[in-house]
Amino acid sequence: MFTGRRLLIATKHKKEAVLSPLLEAALGVRCFTDERLDTDELGTFTGEVSRLDDPLTTARKKCERGMALTGCDLAVASEGSFGAHPSLVFVPGNDEILLLVDKKNNIEIMGRAISTETNFGGAWVANIGELKEFARRVQFPSHALIVRESEKGVSALTKAIMSWPLLEERVKELIEKQEKAYVETDMRAMYNPSRMKVIAKAAEQLLEKLASHCPACDCPGFSITGAEAGLPCQLCGSPTRSPLLYNYRCQRCAFEKKEEFPAGKKTEDPMYCDICNP
């Protein structure tokens, strides 16, 4: 389905550096980018342009704009979100989705990776000592920094800082002007190696889905669409909140399949039972 086709990587932030080798090796495609595509029009991390849509819709729009611009019928785009990890509330997390859109075969397949391996953060600094401590904590200078006059301000904004002399200069200018400066991590992929690793993990998850084909029509991307709880407790037999089965559904022919006892588990540890461990 994909061998020999051109695949647009819809990015302006050098994500092809990690995506092209993985996708070309697994799918037999020829990856390319187009510098005319400005994905920042759909939102920037620093707030000059607000992201109006959810991450999946934004990734889809990147693909659609790129395909319209290049005439290509196959594209991938990623979109990242940063903040509290969904299950570890006080730990920062990086949530990356990678969407493949195939107009020729009318399918969309998404990979996703959520990781705590991120340097995401920001801090007010009032002196060079505080600046050095923050910079050390967020892996500067291998990871770029941003300096601005406030957490949301864009009038005195300097991005992509990767040298200490420039960082110190920009921070001192703001300290002299307003007694403190706001410093934050630059989360654009080309300036953040940690984020690049999470994008690669999302690509690996996408490729796992592409390797799973529908038993009825052989369409790739036959993957889990939902789960049903009810795995019985090992001690009392009561249904727990753990998954009893996974639901699969083909997006092309709508063939459905249920898989009981995911990962081979037929009972759940009593510690996860609301009856045995209320």
KOLTI-919913 format. One record per residue (C-alpha): x, y, z; residue number from 1. Coordinates in nm, 3 decimals, padded with zeros to 5 digits. Example, Ala and Ser with C-alpha at 12.3 -4.5 7.8 and 13.67 -1.06 7.14 Angstrom:
REM residues 2
@c1=01.230; c2=-00.450; c3=00.780; n=1 $
@c1=01.367; c2=-00.106; c3=00.714; n=2 $
This chain:
REM residues 278
@c1=00.000; c2=00.000; c3=00.000; n=1 $
@c1=00.285; c2=00.244; c3=00.071; n=2 $
@c1=00.595; c2=00.113; c3=-00.106; n=3 $
@c1=00.744; c2=00.360; c3=-00.353; n=4 $
@c1=00.506; c2=00.645; c3=-00.265; n=5 $
@c1=00.611; c2=00.997; c3=-00.164; n=6 $
@c1=00.532; c2=01.081; c3=00.197; n=7 $
@c1=00.515; c2=01.444; c3=00.305; n=8 $
@c1=00.633; c2=01.516; c3=00.659; n=9 $
@c1=00.430; c2=01.826; c3=00.739; n=10 $
@c1=00.671; c2=02.022; c3=00.958; n=11 $
@c1=00.887; c2=02.332; c3=00.968; n=12 $
@c1=01.073; c2=02.222; c3=01.281; n=13 $
@c1=01.303; c2=01.953; c3=01.139; n=14 $
@c1=01.102; c2=01.654; c3=01.265; n=15 $
@c1=01.206; c2=01.468; c3=00.950; n=16 $
@c1=01.540; c2=01.409; c3=01.122; n=17 $
@c1=01.382; c2=01.136; c3=01.338; n=18 $
@c1=01.076; c2=01.048; c3=01.128; n=19 $
@c1=01.226; c2=00.991; c3=00.782; n=20 $
@c1=01.462; c2=00.704; c3=00.875; n=21 $
@c1=01.189; c2=00.518; c3=01.066; n=22 $
@c1=00.914; c2=00.561; c3=00.806; n=23 $
@c1=01.130; c2=00.494; c3=00.502; n=24 $
@c1=01.274; c2=00.176; c3=00.649; n=25 $
@c1=00.938; c2=00.036; c3=00.760; n=26 $
@c1=00.708; c2=00.148; c3=00.478; n=27 $
@c1=00.933; c2=00.180; c3=00.174; n=28 $
@c1=00.823; c2=00.541; c3=00.118; n=29 $
@c1=01.028; c2=00.841; c3=00.005; n=30 $
@c1=00.993; c2=01.115; c3=00.266; n=31 $
@c1=01.018; c2=01.485; c3=00.187; n=32 $
@c1=00.933; c2=01.825; c3=00.337; n=33 $
@c1=00.831; c2=02.155; c3=00.184; n=34 $
@c1=00.965; c2=02.483; c3=00.326; n=35 $
@c1=00.659; c2=02.669; c3=00.198; n=36 $
@c1=00.442; c2=02.498; c3=00.460; n=37 $
@c1=00.415; c2=02.719; c3=00.770; n=38 $
@c1=00.271; c2=02.504; c3=01.047; n=39 $
@c1=00.311; c2=02.794; c3=01.294; n=40 $
@c1=-00.006; c2=02.942; c3=01.140; n=41 $
@c1=-00.196; c2=02.677; c3=01.337; n=42 $
@c1=-00.042; c2=02.774; c3=01.671; n=43 $
@c1=00.290; c2=02.840; c3=01.845; n=44 $
@c1=00.412; c2=02.731; c3=02.187; n=45 $
@c1=00.510; c2=03.087; c3=02.274; n=46 $
@c1=00.164; c2=03.231; c3=02.215; n=47 $
@c1=00.207; c2=03.461; c3=01.916; n=48 $
@c1=-00.051; c2=03.242; c3=01.744; n=49 $
@c1=-00.302; c2=03.055; c3=01.961; n=50 $
@c1=-00.379; c2=02.693; c3=01.882; n=51 $
@c1=-00.754; c2=02.694; c3=01.826; n=52 $
@c1=-00.807; c2=02.321; c3=01.773; n=53 $
@c1=-00.732; c2=02.004; c3=01.968; n=54 $
@c1=-00.399; c2=01.830; c3=01.889; n=55 $
@c1=-00.551; c2=01.567; c3=01.656; n=56 $
@c1=-00.741; c2=01.826; c3=01.451; n=57 $
@c1=-00.430; c2=02.042; c3=01.434; n=58 $
@c1=-00.219; c2=01.751; c3=01.307; n=59 $
@c1=-00.488; c2=01.672; c3=01.049; n=60 $
@c1=-00.488; c2=02.033; c3=00.927; n=61 $
@c1=-00.110; c2=02.022; c3=00.890; n=62 $
@c1=-00.144; c2=01.714; c3=00.668; n=63 $
@c1=-00.429; c2=01.864; c3=00.466; n=64 $
@c1=-00.250; c2=02.194; c3=00.408; n=65 $
@c1=00.069; c2=02.016; c3=00.313; n=66 $
@c1=-00.104; c2=01.783; c3=00.069; n=67 $
@c1=-00.291; c2=02.073; c3=-00.092; n=68 $
@c1=00.034; c2=02.264; c3=-00.129; n=69 $
@c1=00.241; c2=01.979; c3=-00.274; n=70 $
@c1=-00.016; c2=01.767; c3=-00.454; n=71 $
@c1=00.092; c2=01.466; c3=-00.249; n=72 $
@c1=-00.172; c2=01.217; c3=-00.130; n=73 $
@c1=00.019; c2=01.078; c3=00.170; n=74 $
@c1=00.132; c2=01.282; c3=00.471; n=75 $
@c1=00.222; c2=01.264; c3=00.839; n=76 $
@c1=00.221; c2=01.538; c3=01.099; n=77 $
@c1=00.282; c2=01.547; c3=01.472; n=78 $
@c1=00.145; c2=01.772; c3=01.742; n=79 $
@c1=00.275; c2=01.796; c3=02.096; n=80 $
@c1=00.119; c2=01.905; c3=02.423; n=81 $
@c1=00.297; c2=01.980; c3=02.750; n=82 $
@c1=00.181; c2=02.005; c3=03.107; n=83 $
@c1=00.090; c2=01.776; c3=03.396; n=84 $
@c1=00.121; c2=01.406; c3=03.311; n=85 $
@c1=-00.232; c2=01.253; c3=03.282; n=86 $
@c1=-00.172; c2=01.000; c3=03.559; n=87 $
@c1=00.117; c2=01.162; c3=03.750; n=88 $
@c1=-00.037; c2=01.497; c3=03.834; n=89 $
@c1=00.270; c2=01.672; c3=03.976; n=90 $
@c1=00.508; c2=01.544; c3=03.708; n=91 $
@c1=00.547; c2=01.729; c3=03.376; n=92 $
@c1=00.464; c2=01.528; c3=03.067; n=93 $
@c1=00.503; c2=01.539; c3=02.690; n=94 $
@c1=00.207; c2=01.402; c3=02.493; n=95 $
@c1=00.286; c2=01.351; c3=02.124; n=96 $
@c1=00.050; c2=01.234; c3=01.852; n=97 $
@c1=00.159; c2=01.144; c3=01.501; n=98 $
@c1=-00.112; c2=01.123; c3=01.238; n=99 $
@c1=-00.079; c2=00.955; c3=00.899; n=100 $
@c1=-00.334; c2=01.063; c3=00.636; n=101 $
@c1=-00.365; c2=00.855; c3=00.318; n=102 $
@c1=-00.604; c2=01.027; c3=00.075; n=103 $
@c1=-00.555; c2=00.760; c3=-00.190; n=104 $
@c1=-00.691; c2=00.486; c3=00.036; n=105 $
@c1=-00.908; c2=00.713; c3=00.252; n=106 $
@c1=-00.759; c2=00.614; c3=00.588; n=107 $
@c1=-00.616; c2=00.790; c3=00.891; n=108 $
@c1=-00.395; c2=00.617; c3=01.147; n=109 $
@c1=-00.259; c2=00.776; c3=01.464; n=110 $
@c1=00.034; c2=00.689; c3=01.686; n=111 $
@c1=00.076; c2=00.836; c3=02.033; n=112 $
@c1=00.343; c2=00.854; c3=02.302; n=113 $
@c1=00.321; c2=01.007; c3=02.650; n=114 $
@c1=00.644; c2=01.053; c3=02.841; n=115 $
@c1=00.779; c2=01.207; c3=03.158; n=116 $
@c1=01.117; c2=01.241; c3=02.984; n=117 $
@c1=01.079; c2=01.613; c3=02.918; n=118 $
@c1=01.256; c2=01.927; c3=03.033; n=119 $
@c1=00.939; c2=02.137; c3=03.000; n=120 $
@c1=00.937; c2=02.427; c3=03.245; n=121 $
@c1=00.975; c2=02.797; c3=03.309; n=122 $
@c1=01.083; c2=03.027; c3=03.592; n=123 $
@c1=01.124; c2=03.388; c3=03.696; n=124 $
@c1=01.487; c2=03.480; c3=03.763; n=125 $
@c1=01.611; c2=03.791; c3=03.939; n=126 $
@c1=01.985; c2=03.729; c3=03.922; n=127 $
@c1=02.246; c2=03.524; c3=03.735; n=128 $
@c1=02.264; c2=03.264; c3=04.014; n=129 $
@c1=01.897; c2=03.179; c3=03.972; n=130 $
@c1=01.942; c2=03.172; c3=03.595; n=131 $
@c1=02.232; c2=02.926; c3=03.620; n=132 $
@c1=02.030; c2=02.694; c3=03.844; n=133 $
@c1=01.732; c2=02.691; c3=03.606; n=134 $
@c1=01.952; c2=02.644; c3=03.301; n=135 $
@c1=02.128; c2=02.348; c3=03.464; n=136 $
@c1=01.796; c2=02.185; c3=03.556; n=137 $
@c1=01.653; c2=02.201; c3=03.202; n=138 $
@c1=01.966; c2=02.071; c3=03.025; n=139 $
@c1=02.084; c2=02.397; c3=02.870; n=140 $
@c1=02.263; c2=02.439; c3=02.628; n=141 $
@c1=02.178; c2=02.106; c3=02.459; n=142 $
@c1=01.815; c2=02.218; c3=02.492; n=143 $
@c1=01.739; c2=02.577; c3=02.386; n=144 $
@c1=01.579; c2=02.841; c3=02.605; n=145 $
@c1=01.343; c2=03.135; c3=02.556; n=146 $
@c1=01.359; c2=03.467; c3=02.741; n=147 $
@c1=01.070; c2=03.709; c3=02.766; n=148 $
@c1=00.934; c2=03.990; c3=02.981; n=149 $
@c1=00.645; c2=03.786; c3=03.128; n=150 $
@c1=00.494; c2=03.437; c3=03.115; n=151 $
@c1=00.267; c2=03.532; c3=02.823; n=152 $
@c1=00.443; c2=03.840; c3=02.687; n=153 $
@c1=00.565; c2=03.854; c3=02.328; n=154 $
@c1=00.703; c2=04.207; c3=02.297; n=155 $
@c1=01.050; c2=04.120; c3=02.433; n=156 $
@c1=01.074; c2=03.761; c3=02.320; n=157 $
@c1=01.398; c2=03.583; c3=02.224; n=158 $
@c1=01.376; c2=03.221; c3=02.110; n=159 $
@c1=01.628; c2=02.949; c3=02.029; n=160 $
@c1=01.894; c2=03.062; c3=02.277; n=161 $
@c1=02.170; c2=02.799; c3=02.288; n=162 $
@c1=02.472; c2=02.995; c3=02.410; n=163 $
@c1=02.543; c2=03.127; c3=02.758; n=164 $
@c1=02.662; c2=03.476; c3=02.648; n=165 $
@c1=02.334; c2=03.541; c3=02.461; n=166 $
@c1=02.122; c2=03.400; c3=02.745; n=167 $
@c1=02.299; c2=03.612; c3=03.005; n=168 $
@c1=02.277; c2=03.923; c3=02.787; n=169 $
@c1=01.900; c2=03.893; c3=02.730; n=170 $
@c1=01.828; c2=03.819; c3=03.096; n=171 $
@c1=02.043; c2=04.109; c3=03.222; n=172 $
@c1=01.863; c2=04.348; c3=02.986; n=173 $
@c1=01.527; c2=04.256; c3=03.137; n=174 $
@c1=01.654; c2=04.256; c3=03.497; n=175 $
@c1=01.787; c2=04.610; c3=03.447; n=176 $
@c1=01.453; c2=04.714; c3=03.298; n=177 $
@c1=01.204; c2=04.535; c3=03.528; n=178 $
@c1=01.412; c2=04.362; c3=03.802; n=179 $
@c1=01.340; c2=04.007; c3=03.673; n=180 $
@c1=01.304; c2=03.802; c3=03.356; n=181 $
@c1=01.098; c2=03.498; c3=03.260; n=182 $
@c1=01.299; c2=03.207; c3=03.118; n=183 $
@c1=01.142; c2=02.894; c3=02.971; n=184 $
@c1=01.228; c2=02.589; c3=02.766; n=185 $
@c1=01.200; c2=02.610; c3=02.387; n=186 $
@c1=00.971; c2=02.317; c3=02.306; n=187 $
@c1=01.005; c2=02.331; c3=01.928; n=188 $
@c1=01.132; c2=01.993; c3=01.814; n=189 $
@c1=01.451; c2=02.110; c3=01.645; n=190 $
@c1=01.565; c2=02.280; c3=01.967; n=191 $
@c1=01.460; c2=02.006; c3=02.206; n=192 $
@c1=01.628; c2=01.663; c3=02.178; n=193 $
@c1=01.409; c2=01.519; c3=02.454; n=194 $
@c1=01.097; c2=01.597; c3=02.256; n=195 $
@c1=01.248; c2=01.445; c3=01.941; n=196 $
@c1=01.280; c2=01.115; c3=02.128; n=197 $
@c1=00.911; c2=01.119; c3=02.221; n=198 $
@c1=00.815; c2=01.194; c3=01.858; n=199 $
@c1=01.020; c2=00.889; c3=01.757; n=200 $
@c1=00.828; c2=00.679; c3=02.011; n=201 $
@c1=00.499; c2=00.802; c3=01.861; n=202 $
@c1=00.629; c2=00.697; c3=01.519; n=203 $
@c1=00.710; c2=00.350; c3=01.649; n=204 $
@c1=00.358; c2=00.318; c3=01.788; n=205 $
@c1=00.215; c2=00.432; c3=01.453; n=206 $
@c1=00.421; c2=00.169; c3=01.272; n=207 $
@c1=00.295; c2=-00.100; c3=01.510; n=208 $
@c1=-00.060; c2=-00.008; c3=01.413; n=209 $
@c1=00.027; c2=-00.007; c3=01.043; n=210 $
@c1=00.168; c2=-00.357; c3=01.078; n=211 $
@c1=-00.168; c2=-00.483; c3=01.210; n=212 $
@c1=-00.406; c2=-00.565; c3=00.920; n=213 $
@c1=-00.781; c2=-00.621; c3=00.919; n=214 $
@c1=-00.863; c2=-00.994; c3=00.893; n=215 $
@c1=-01.149; c2=-00.913; c3=00.654; n=216 $
@c1=-01.009; c2=-00.660; c3=00.406; n=217 $
@c1=-00.634; c2=-00.647; c3=00.489; n=218 $
@c1=-00.643; c2=-00.271; c3=00.555; n=219 $
@c1=-00.357; c2=-00.162; c3=00.784; n=220 $
@c1=-00.426; c2=00.006; c3=01.114; n=221 $
@c1=-00.650; c2=-00.263; c3=01.265; n=222 $
@c1=-00.609; c2=-00.158; c3=01.628; n=223 $
@c1=-00.781; c2=-00.118; c3=01.961; n=224 $
@c1=-01.073; c2=00.125; c3=01.957; n=225 $
@c1=-01.196; c2=00.064; c3=02.310; n=226 $
@c1=-01.184; c2=-00.154; c3=02.619; n=227 $
@c1=-01.447; c2=-00.313; c3=02.841; n=228 $
@c1=-01.383; c2=-00.348; c3=03.213; n=229 $
@c1=-01.472; c2=-00.650; c3=03.422; n=230 $
@c1=-01.165; c2=-00.871; c3=03.468; n=231 $
@c1=-01.263; c2=-01.092; c3=03.765; n=232 $
@c1=-01.085; c2=-01.068; c3=04.097; n=233 $
@c1=-00.854; c2=-01.360; c3=04.168; n=234 $
@c1=-00.982; c2=-01.385; c3=04.526; n=235 $
@c1=-01.357; c2=-01.317; c3=04.523; n=236 $
@c1=-01.443; c2=-01.337; c3=04.153; n=237 $
@c1=-01.610; c2=-00.997; c3=04.143; n=238 $
@c1=-01.563; c2=-00.784; c3=03.828; n=239 $
@c1=-01.290; c2=-00.521; c3=03.865; n=240 $
@c1=-01.222; c2=-00.204; c3=03.670; n=241 $
@c1=-00.938; c2=-00.372; c3=03.482; n=242 $
@c1=-01.005; c2=-00.455; c3=03.115; n=243 $
@c1=-01.173; c2=-00.786; c3=03.042; n=244 $
@c1=-01.153; c2=-00.739; c3=02.666; n=245 $
@c1=-01.036; c2=-00.503; c3=02.392; n=246 $
@c1=-01.250; c2=-00.395; c3=02.097; n=247 $
@c1=-01.099; c2=-00.373; c3=01.748; n=248 $
@c1=-01.267; c2=-00.211; c3=01.447; n=249 $
@c1=-01.151; c2=-00.161; c3=01.089; n=250 $
@c1=-01.198; c2=00.195; c3=00.967; n=251 $
@c1=-01.239; c2=00.081; c3=00.606; n=252 $
@c1=-01.483; c2=-00.214; c3=00.617; n=253 $
@c1=-01.608; c2=-00.178; c3=00.978; n=254 $
@c1=-01.515; c2=-00.538; c3=01.064; n=255 $
@c1=-01.514; c2=-00.578; c3=01.443; n=256 $
@c1=-01.335; c2=-00.815; c3=01.677; n=257 $
@c1=-01.321; c2=-00.861; c3=02.052; n=258 $
@c1=-01.011; c2=-00.990; c3=02.229; n=259 $
@c1=-01.070; c2=-01.137; c3=02.574; n=260 $
@c1=-00.813; c2=-01.138; c3=02.852; n=261 $
@c1=-00.561; c2=-00.880; c3=02.717; n=262 $
@c1=-00.198; c2=-00.971; c3=02.785; n=263 $
@c1=-00.308; c2=-01.320; c3=02.883; n=264 $
@c1=-00.447; c2=-01.217; c3=03.224; n=265 $
@c1=-00.764; c2=-01.404; c3=03.324; n=266 $
@c1=-00.789; c2=-01.270; c3=03.679; n=267 $
@c1=-00.687; c2=-00.951; c3=03.856; n=268 $
@c1=-00.484; c2=-00.904; c3=04.174; n=269 $
@c1=-00.719; c2=-00.844; c3=04.473; n=270 $
@c1=-00.541; c2=-00.514; c3=04.542; n=271 $
@c1=-00.728; c2=-00.371; c3=04.240; n=272 $
@c1=-01.066; c2=-00.510; c3=04.350; n=273 $
@c1=-01.320; c2=-00.263; c3=04.496; n=274 $
@c1=-01.468; c2=-00.544; c3=04.708; n=275 $
@c1=-01.148; c2=-00.690; c3=04.851; n=276 $
@c1=-00.965; c2=-00.358; c3=04.872; n=277 $
@c1=-01.233; c2=-00.086; c3=04.894; n=278 $
